[in-house]
Amino acid sequence: MSHVIRLEAVRRFYGDYKALDGVSLDIAPREFVAVMGPSGCGKSTLLNILGLLDRPTAGHYWLGGVDAALFSDGERTLARRKKIGFVFQAFNLLPRLTALENVCLPMSYAGVDAAQRRERAELLLRRVGLGAKTPRTPLELSGGERQRVGIARALANKPDILLADEPTGNLDSKSSAEILALFKELHAEGKTVIFVTHDAAIAGSAQRTMRMRDGKFE
């Protein structure tokens, strides 16, 4: 397969507003791609469509060679669970759960038994440098540590594709550099990584940078 993700003339309208206006894109397996552009240019809408959280108004999206328009709601959920890991700018961790419990959560939805969930969550938290902080809640962690928990959670169900929405947007420069280094390591291990950012310095970490403006690639 020459691509793991393919978009053809994708449009996404919200009323009269054109969030995406004829976007085409091919991403090969194991690529590391940054989508860069100012706020409101359509980056997050693009990521939501890639992650099967939203549907195009028009155009086509193929995921792993399958037209996503053919997926039932159950198949979309299953594809999100097995194929795609999300990393969010605002972390999206549950504040009353520990780091360990937050990482276990996607595996519980996937039907992994409790002992295996715990073992894998502990392994992933060690992998991102937080092995000593598994019992802490997000409120007891720094921004960089919360993002590390978010990355561990995104990896919980062993996805091939990582999607990240401004993953360093809420972090200081030191934490940003550490998170980017972690993404590079994950890419080197075989993950397809796609992140969106408004920061040219951050985008420069990727193999390929694509620029968006007004819902289109420039």
Secondary structure, 3 states (H helix, E strand, C coil): CCCCEEEEEEEEEECCEEEEEEEEEEECCCCEEEEECCCCCCHHHHHHHHCCCCCCCEEEEEECCEEHHHCCHHHHHHHHHHHEEEEECCCCCCCCCCHHHHHHHHHHHCCCCHHHHHHHHHHHHHHCCCHHHCCCCHHHCCHHHHHHHHHHHHCCCCCCEEEEECCCCCCCHHHHHHHHHHHHHHHHCCCEEEEEECCHHHHCCCCEEEEEECCEEC
